[in-house]
Amino acid sequence: MRIESVSLSGFRCFGPNPITVDVSAEITTIVGPNAAGKTALLHAMLKLFGVTRAQRTILRSDFHLGPDDDPENRDSKYLFIEVSIAFPELKNGTATAETIAPSFKHMLIDRAEKPPICRMRLEAQWDDDGTVEGEVSQELFWVDTLDEQPENDKRHPVAVADRGLIQLYYTPASRDAAAQTRATTGALAARLLRAIEWSSDTEDAVQETTESLTAAFEDESAIAAITKALQTRWSDLHDEVVDTNPRLSLVSRRFEDVVNKIAVVFEQGADGRERGIEALSDGQQSLFYFALAAAVFDLEREVVAGSVEGFRDNALRIPALSIFALEEPENHLSPYFLARIIRQVRSLTDQSRAQAIITSHSPAVLSRVNPREVRYCRCEPKTRVSTVKKIRFPVNEVDASKFVRGAMLAYPELYFARFVLLVEGDSERIVLPILAEALDLLIDPAFVAIVPLGGHHVQYFWRLLKHLGIPHATLLDLDLGRDGGGFGR
């Protein structure tokens, strides 16, 4: 099973007219300039499949606000987020109980010459209830028809347990090591820790060690003095029969509390001592997150398959589909690490139990992913409405190969530009900015891409830019006697 598409309406920068984003079977790479809507798309999927209540809760700020709309307007607002879940296993005969949960089979919608799908839809509405924030109501349900506007009798509430069968693990662009480990990676690792079958010898050893450590700590004269003074002052203020006799504690005496404080340490740090995650650089923290997520994901599958001992496999309930959402993985890292990260992510998605969505505004990512997995995200400056488009390839394989080389990879900076100027050679890249500066028209290379064709077929650039809706112009020098130009070249 896999997410086939995501449809949105009225969510943040996505306007009231619904749009549908095709999702690749393994990795979907979403590129585009800053503030184009890439993060909003990830947050939309979090509302459906997030691993915390906060991630799943719709807020007033999640509703679309147009450029001419009054922020203080109290009229009701509406949004929906819908995913189509496809089951290619049912079409090719490879379905098993592990790959498709029984609850999904009851909601299948058959399609002609295509794998069956399930539709999961989240609708939310904001209403003015007299309070400052207003009231947001949200409902998650299955849709058992292909109609765009399903009737009420075609909607069925999604059970809590069914919602957890698909989980999305989100890595934001700014990574706080401790918070990230507790939230996303912690959600992955917590399932494994709860399923560990601790031996009685380990439990007894931990219990004895913590009790002896606590006794030694409390026997220190200074600690005893502090405890006595604290108990005296507390008893003067607190005369209840509960919560009496406060004391200082080094570690908990309960085995479960000790286990819950498991932390990752690295041997041989720069000073020769062990050190924790917080001591790593920002780039190293990013790399460690990917390594930990991959390790836990792999180990869970091995435990369920019964190939690893020491776990209670009946206590481990893993999702039928895991989605890894990685926002700007190039943050804090050299571009050369992108290949390693993408290879690590692809190793998670190559067995149809996981998908990944990567967002980026780095041109370096385009040469490291499959061109057919790229989606272009753009926000229209006037309407402030975002769109996400799948790049359209020529049908002929030879033309498609030329299209990839001649347009997609020839000058990847154009995906992140507000305007593209196609020129014949490198001399224009030098002359035009100087000429523009003399005319007080400063050209920022980050927003206006001057793309030298250098012998490339301009038709591929024209086709790409027109399809993606990127404003562009072509500058020709009209050499005397030149013949044979135009789209057919």
Buried (B, 14 or more C-beta within 10 A) or exposed (E): BBBBBBBBBBBBBBBEEEBBBBBBBBBBBBBBBEEBBBBBBBBBBBBBBBBEEEBBBBEEEBBBBEEEEEEEEEEEBBBBBBBBBBBBBBBEEEBEEEBBBEBBEEBBBEEEEEBBBBBBBBBBBBBEEEEEEBEBEBEBBBBBEEEEEBEEEBBEEBEEEBBEBBBBBBBBBEBEBEEBBEBBBBBBBBBBEBBBEEEEEEBEEBBEEBEEEBEEEBEEEEBEEEBEEBBEEEEEEEEEEEEEEEEEEEBBEEBEEBBEEEEEEBEEEEEEEEBBBEBBEEBBBBBBBBEBBBBBBEBBBEBBEEEEEEBEBEEBEBBBBBBBBBBBBBBBBEEEBBBBBBEBBBEBBEEBBBBBBBBBBBBBBBEBBEBEBBBBBBBBEEEBBBBBBBBEBBEEEEBBEBBBBBBBEBBBBBBBBBBBBBBBEEEBBEEBBEEBEEEEEEBEEEEBBBBBBEEBBBBBBBBBBEEBEBEBEBEEEEEEEEEEEEEEE
